[in-house]
Amino acid sequence: MARKKKNNHPLIEGLEITTLAAEGKAMGRWNEQVVFVPMTVPGDVVDVQIRLKRRRFMEGYVVNYVKKSPLRSEPFCAHFGVCGGCKWQNLPYEEQLNFKREQVRDQLTRIGKVELPEIAPCLGSKETQFYRNKLEFTFADRRWLTHEEIAQNADIVASPALGFHIPGMFDKVLDIDKCWLQPEPSNAIRTEVKRFALEQGYTFHNAHTHEGFLRNMIIRTASTGEVMVIVVFGEENRPQMTALLDHLTEQFPQITSLFYVVNTKLNDSVGDLEAVCYRGKDHIVEEMEGLKFKVGPKSFYQTNSKQAYELYKVTREFADLKEGDTLYDLYTGTGTIANFCAARCKNVVGIEYVPEAIEDAKVNSAINGITNTKFYAGDMKAVLDDAFVARNGRPDVIILDPPRAGVDEPVIEVIKRAAPHRIVYVSCNPATQARDLALFDDYYKVIAVQPVDMFPHTHHVENVVKLERR
């Protein structure tokens, strides 16, 4: 007979939360050991049940609030604490911005160890609710039950769900009543699709058996008012597909672009699958400072449209472009920054790994009558070399906007040999940005640092750094 494992996880009483920490958590100290406690804010005093114990730290959850912090705000979403998004709703927005600035300062100082100017206050988003232009929802045949529901010991019907994954659980989906992230008609479309599907007896996806007709739904809303809906089906049932798509067309005439995808794979990725345009245009249009940007079902576009404009204005200001300059926009994506800056310089050269994104970048130049851009597709390490620089002209300014992993060291070496006057480094991960700044430090000095908040009520922060050649 197996011996029952002893629970050595303590209950800590009266723990004071002293500061915010990485990944949206907060922390206090108990017997000189760090204790991470999600969903708390500095100034809270809480009783904490420890669930994870390591040599250097512990992590737990609140079982009782002894005293609530005067900093605390009342969360506006009914799903707060269960849904994985918007974890800082309980913290005033100004405090969020202050911490994001300090997060940037800490990582650039501790990891980069380079000389820094005064870091500017984090540039806040004018809209802190309904600011996203894209959301992806998941269908599940059984909804996630909250701890409160389970504790009631009531007979609960395990009804289907259309919502978001529980953090860290690929097979658990929280059914969403109202989401505060995306403007209407996002909530209306989601709730009507679920109502119609249940009425018609459609099956929802099961992540274990990989069965079920309805799998995912993506909604994109543009600043121009255009709307795209992409319904992902788990099997090709033409009568049911047609009925749902026709119903959406009838109920929501404001849908500009209606797509469907059939995904019978074991994973939810649809980048390698055909997106079929069922009704309307094959794209929607974003607009920024008079420029139009075509956004297709697989296009990347910054998720916060209005704050993206502020981010790109900072980037362009830091670039300080002159009429005769050649600009390299590395990791250009669909060429948004490249086209945004093209009027301020002589030539723009963009490089991006994804071929489809480069085609979008070329289209975006064409529809705006921009003729001084060139775009190349391929792995940055393979494309950007000394011969490429010789063919396309030495850059006066380079803009870097890499993925979270940062810039590969061979690319940094090519940039240093190309010797641009200025580098503007846009990052969604200040930790890898700090590492890369250290690699640039022998040739370039950091002149300005501007954090930008693209995602209110989360710990994520975008950071723009201006470097000048020493």
N, C-alpha and C positions, 0 to 999 in steps of 0.2 A: 504494500500500500504506500502510495507516494506521500511524503511529508508535506504538509501545507507550508508554503513559503511565508516567512515572517515579514510583515510590513514594517520596514524601518523608516518610513517617511514620516517626519514629525509634523505636528500642527504647531505653527508659530503664531503666538498671540501678540497683538499690539505692534506689528511691524510698521515702521514709518517709511513711506515711499519718499525718497529724497531727490530722484532725478529721472529723466527719461533716458532710454537706452536704445540700442539698435533695433531695427525691425519693428518699431512701433511699441516696444515693451517699455515698462517702467521698472525701477529697481529700488531696493533698500538693502540694508546690511544687517545680518544677524550673526553674532559671534564672529565678527570680522569676515564673514563670508557673504558674497553677493547673492541676492535673491531676486530673481526676475518674476514680476507679477503682471501679466497682461490685463488690460482694461482698467488700470489704475492711473492716477496722475500724482505729481509731486504734492505732498501735503496730506495725502490720504494716510490714515492709520487703520490697518486691516489685520484680521486674523486670516492666516494663509495655510491652506493644506498643501504640503509639498507633494508633488507627483514625480519629480525628477531630481535625483541627487547625484552630483558629481564632485570630484575633489575640489575644483575651483569655484563652483557655483551650484545653486539650486534653482528650481523653477516650480511655481505652484499657482493655485487659483484662490480667489477670495471666497471665504465662507461667511465672513461677517465684516461689516464696516464699523469700526470702533468710532472713527471720526472721518467725516468727508472733508476734502480739501476745499478751501474757499476759491481755488482756481477752477474747480470742476464746473463744466457746462452740462446742461441737460441734453442727452442725445436726442436727435430729431427722428431717427429711424426706428421703427418697431423691431427690426431685425438686428439691432446693435448688440454685439456680444456673441452672436451666433454666426452671422454672416462674416466672412473673412475680410470684407472691405471696410473702409471708413473707420478704422480703429481709433482714430483720435477725435471722434465726435464729442467726447466728454472733456475736451480741452479747448479753451477759447482760441480763436484763429490766430490772434496775435502771438500767443504763446507757441503755437505750432510753428509760426514763421521764425520766432526767436530760436527755437531748438534746431530748426533746419540750418539756420546760419551757423550755429555752434557745431552742428554735425559736420558741416563743410570745413570749418576752421580746425576741428579736431583731426579730421582725416588728412587734410593737406599738411598739417603740422607734424602729426605723429608718423604718418606713413611717408609723405613726400620729403619732409625735412628740408624744404627749400625756403628761401627768404620770401616773405609774403607782404604785400601792402595791406592796408586796412580792408577787411572784407565788407562789402556793402550789405546793408540789410536785405533779407530775402524778399524778392519781388513777389508780392501776393497776387492771387487771382481775384479779379473783381467778382467773379461768380464762384461761390463755394458749394453750390448745389446745382444739379442738372447741368454740369459743365462738360460731360463726356459726349463725344460724337459716335462712339462705338461701344456696344456691349454684346457679349455672347452668352446665351442662355442654354441650359442643358435640360433635356427631358429625362425623367427617371420614373420607373414603374412604381417605386415606393419612395415617399418623401422622408426626409430626415426628421426624427422626433426629437424635440428639445428635452433637456434634462428635467425641466419643469413638468412637461407632459408625462414623462415616464414616472416621475415622482408621485403624480396624482393617482397612479394605479388604476386609471380608468380604462374602459374598453375603447381603444383608439383605432379607427379605421386607417390602415396604411394606404392612403390614397396616393395617386401619382403626383409628380412634382414638375414644375417648370421654373427653374431658377439657377442658383449658383452652387458650385461645389463647396462642400465643407472643407476648410483648409487642411491640406495633407491627406485627403481621402478621395481617391479617384471615383469611388462608387457611391458616394453619399451626396445627395443634392438637397439643398434647402429650398422649399417652395417659397417664392417671393410674392408678397402681397403688393407692396409698393416700393420701387427703387427710386432713390433720390439722386441718382447719378446722371441720368440721361433725360433730356426734355421729351415732352410728348411729341408724337403719339407712341413713344416707346412702351410705357406701361399699358396703354390701351390695347396695343397690338398683342403684347404678350398675354394679357388676361383673356382677350377674345380668342386667340389661337387655342389656349388651353380649354376654354369653355366649349368651343366648337369640337375639339378633338374628343373630349369626354362625352359630349352629346352624341357624336357619331360612332363612339366605341372604338376609336383608334388606340392602338397599343403604344406604350411609351417604352423607351430603351431600357434594357437591363445590362449593366456593365459587366456582369459575370457571364451570362449566357450569350451575350451579343445578339439578343433578339429584341424586336420592337420596331414599329414603323417610324415613330418620330424620335429624332436623335438630338439635333441642335438647332438653334435659330440665332442668327446674327442680325442686329439692327444697327444701321448707320444713319445718323442725322447730320446734315450739313448746315453750316452757318447761312447758306443761301435759302434754307427752308426745304431743300430736297431730302427725300427719305429713300433708303435702300433696305430691303428685307431679303435675307437669304435663309431659306428653310432647308435643313439637312435631313434627308430621309435615310433610314437604315435599310430600306428595301424598296424595290421598284414596283410599287402598286399603283398603276396609272389612274384608275378611277378615284382612289382616295387622294392621291397627289393633286389631281385636277380639281376635285371638290374643295380641298383646303385652299389652294392657290386662287381659285375663282372667288371663294368666299372672302379672302383677304382683299382682292381687287374691288369687290362690291362694297365692303364695309369701310375700306380706307382708300378712297380715291386719291388722297395726297401721296400715296406711295409712288415715287418716281421710277423706281427700278426694282423689279421683283425677280429674284433668282431662286433656283433650287439646285441642290447637289445630292447625288445618291452615294452614300458612303457605307459600303459593306465591309470595311476593314476592321481590324481589332482596335484601332486607335481613332481619336477624334480629329486628327489633322486633315485638312481638306486642301492644302496647298498644292498637292499633286493630283487633285481631282478636277473634273470639268464643272465649272459653274455655268448653268444653262439659264439664259435670260428668258423668263416666261412672259413677262409683260413689261412695257415701258422701255426706257433707255438702258444701255449696257453699262452705265456709269451715273454717278452724281457729280455735282460740281461744287468745290469749295472756292471761296474767293478771299483774297488777301491784298489789300492796298491796290485794288483794281486788277490784279492778276487772277486768272482763273486756273484752277488745278483740277484735272480729271481724276476722279477716284473710282476705281473699279472694285469688283468684289474681293480681289486679293491685294489691292493696293495698300501700301503703308501710308498713313497720314497721321500727324501728331494728334493724340486723342482729345486734347483740350484745344479746340480751334482758336478761340479768342486769346488764350494765354500763349499759344504757339506764335501768334503774331508778335507778342511782347518779347518772347524768347528770340525770335529772328531779328527783331529791331536791335536788341542788345548785341547779337552776333554781328550784325552789319556795322553797328557803331564801333565795336572793338576792331573790326577788320580795317576801318579807316581807309577805304579804297580810293585810289586815285584814277583819273581818266585813262591813263596808259597802262594800268596794272594788269597782270595776268593772275587770276585767282584759281587755285586748285580747291575743289570741294570734295574731300575724301569721305567715303561712306555716304554718298550723296542721296541714297534712297531714290525717291521719285523726283529728285531734282528741285525740291521746294526751296531750299536755301540758295542753291545755284541760280535759279531763275529770279529769286527775290533780290539777289545782289547784282544781277547781270547788267542793269542799267548804270551801275556806279563804276564799271571798269571796262577794260578793252576786251578781254577774253575770260571765259570760265571753262575749266576742265573738270568734269565730274567722274568719279569712279565708284562703282557699286558692285557687290558680289552677285546680286539677284538680277538675271537678264530681263525678267518681266518689269522690274522696277526701272531699269534703264530705258526700256521702251516707253514707259509712262513719262519718264523725264523728257525724252525727245518730243513726245506729244505735247507735254505741258509747255515746252519752248515754242513749238509750232503754233499752238492755239493763241499764244500771247504775242506772236510776231517777234520773238526773241531769236536773233540770228548769230549771236556771239558765244554760243555754248557748244561744247562737245562732250559726249558722254561715252564711257567705256565700261563694259561689263567684265567681271572676272575677280578672282581672289586678289586682294590688295597686295599681298606679298609677291604674287606673280606678275601683276600688271605694273605696279609702281616700282620702276628701277631707274638706273641712271640713263639708260637708252630711251625710256619713255619721256623723261624730263628733257632730254636733248631734242626729241621729236616735237614735243608740245610746248617748248619754251620754259625757261626757268620761272617758277612762281615767285611773284612778289609777296603774295599772301596765301597762306594755307588755312582752310577751315577744316577741323576734324570733328566729326560727330559719330564716333564709333559705337558699336554695341556695348553691352555692360562689361564685357571682358576687356575692353580697352584696346590699345593699339599694339600690334605685334612689334617686337623690338627691331626686326629687320626693316620695317617700314619707317620707324623712327630714325634709323641710321641713314636711309635714303633722304628723308626730309632734311636732316642736318647737312648732308652733302649738297642738297639743292639750295640751302641757305636763304629761305625767304626772309624778308624784313620782319614780318609779323606772322604769328600763328594764333588762331582763335580755336580753343579746345572746348567743345560743347560735350558735356557728359551727363549720363543718367546714373552714374556710379562714381561718386567722388573718391572712393577708395582706390579703384583702378586708375582714375585720373591722377591721383596723388603719386602713385607708383611711376606713371609715365612722365610726370613733371620732373621727377628726380632724374630720369634718363635724359631729359632735355636740358637739364640745369647747367651743364658745362658750356652750352652754346646760347641759351635763351634765359631771360629773366622774366619772372611773373610781374606784370605791370598792373593788372586789375583782376578782381574776382567778383562775380555777380551771381549769387544763387537765385534761382527762379522756381517758384512753386507751381508745378503743372498739375499736381494731384492733391487738392485740399483734403484734410482729414485722414491722410496717410503719412507714413514716414518718408516717402520717396521725395527726392529733391533733384532738380536739374541744376547743373553748375556750369557757368561760362567763365573761362580764364583767358586773358589776353597775355601773350608772351611777345617780347621784342628781342631781336638778336643783340647779343652783348657786344 
